[in-house]
Amino acid sequence: MSGKYLAATDQNFKAEVLDSDKVVLVDFWATWCGPCMMLGPVIEELAGEYEGRAVIAKLNVDENPASAAQYGIRSIPSLLIFKNGQVVDQMLGAMPKNMIVQKLDAQIG
Amino acid sequence: MASNVHDLIIMGTGPGGYTAAIYTGRANITPLVIEGFQPGGQLMITTEIENFPGFPEGIRGPELMARMREQAAKFGAQFVGGSVTDVDLSKRPFLLTLEDGRELLTHTLIVATGANAKWLGLESEDRYRGKGVSACATCDGFFFRDNKVFVVGGGDTAMEEAIFLTKFASEVVLVHRREEFRASKIMSLRTKKNPKISMMLNEVVDEILGDGQKVTGIRLKNVVTGEFSEHTCDGVFLAIGHSPNAGLFKDQLELDEQGYIKTKKHSTETNVQGVFACGDVQDTGYRQAVTAVGTGCMAAVDAERFLESIRG
């Protein structure tokens, strides 16, 4: 089941990620990053599976350098989990889906 | 029960795994291919491949792997996402457990799990991973625009990474523990000629320095004089070779001292009949995409012959 993820940007980051009342997973990615391209379909599946329970977002670092710099991203893919505007967990590299699910579920409670 | 037993499972989707899938698929064996942790393998994180025969203009790694996958699918290979977490090769059929707990049975197994980048093993390296320490220039070079970075290593990968990083970084320093490079002449020459790249030879990394948030420098030790030196930098890229992904088979297949799966000479047979290994996980000498393709084909032929022999 593939769903609609949120396309996070420098402009909507505060409103859609930081001010969200749900747990938000943000995938920092770019088109030229092989592991990001492998992770992409997993993120889209998660967007479907977590619909209504969490926000699943992708942020293109090429187009949104300010957000990437703000969170000190120096390696992608990087997955950050936000809760009440704070980073509560993060993962580096193309992670297996079940590990992302575990970390997300731990934050959703 | 018998209908649940696969004829062939292939673990891994680098050039070796895909080639084995193409050949066995074409021989009507219908392989089940388990994609593994990094579908497409190491070539997914490379840029241009210049030495794969048939592509005089070069081809991008991810594109080559997408084409191999398409070719395997065309001949009937089936794909399963995820990784194998457990194997039991002590009874037949062989039993494989996937990360979601699913169990698969198979008469033959081709291990094409490849190799992964080695790390130095420093605590500081682990602390700053993703905060300036990286083993993938193509993934992370972008974040080091106008920065100074160090590349550690002396093989072709190190040269490629150093050259790639000059697209972003203002200064690239190549650190190598020896006087001579293991890299090919063409790559060494290109690196030496690049005005943005300087070299520090006979130096090993003693520590990666940081401010708690990110990398700020590197401490090197000269292996000839024993002297330490500290240098400021924003990133450290490691290209110090690869180690085989064979940990899962430690007590079940014969491995060499470095952890590579042992195969019989001029064959892909392991010490367990019906289990074959191809590509980087068994290649101590060459480790090229082309040699993985070669041994992938060998594994397919070996597995096919074995299946014929047990069917009588």
Contacts between the chains, C-beta under 8 A, distances in Angstrom:
chain1	res1	chain2	res2	distance
A	30	B	142	6.8
A	32	B	138	7.1
A	32	B	142	7.6
A	33	B	138	7.2
A	33	B	139	4.8
A	34	B	40	7.3
A	34	B	44	3.8
A	34	B	45	4.5
A	34	B	46	7.8
A	34	B	61	6.8
A	34	B	62	5.2
A	34	B	138	6.9
A	34	B	139	7.1
A	35	B	38	7.1
A	35	B	44	6.7
A	35	B	45	6.3
A	35	B	136	7.4
A	35	B	139	6.1
A	36	B	139	7.5
A	37	B	44	7.7
A	37	B	62	6.5
A	38	B	38	6.9
A	38	B	39	5.5
A	38	B	40	6.8
A	38	B	44	6.5
A	61	B	142	7.1
A	61	B	143	8.0
A	62	B	142	7.7
A	68	B	143	7.6
A	72	B	131	6.5
A	72	B	213	6.5
A	72	B	214	6.4
A	73	B	143	6.7
A	74	B	130	6.3
A	74	B	131	5.8
A	74	B	132	5.7
A	74	B	134	7.4
A	74	B	140	6.2
A	74	B	143	4.4
A	74	B	144	7.5
A	74	B	214	7.0
A	74	B	235	7.1
A	75	B	129	7.4
A	75	B	130	4.0
A	75	B	131	7.8
A	75	B	134	5.4
A	75	B	136	7.7
A	75	B	139	6.5
A	75	B	140	4.6
A	75	B	143	7.2
A	76	B	139	5.8
A	76	B	140	6.8
A	78	B	130	6.5
A	92	B	129	6.6
A	92	B	130	4.3
A	94	B	37	7.7
A	94	B	38	6.5
A	96	B	37	6.5
A	96	B	82	6.4
A	96	B	83	6.5
A	96	B	99	6.1
A	97	B	81	7.8
A	97	B	82	7.4
A	98	B	82	7.8
A	98	B	99	5.7
A	98	B	100	6.5
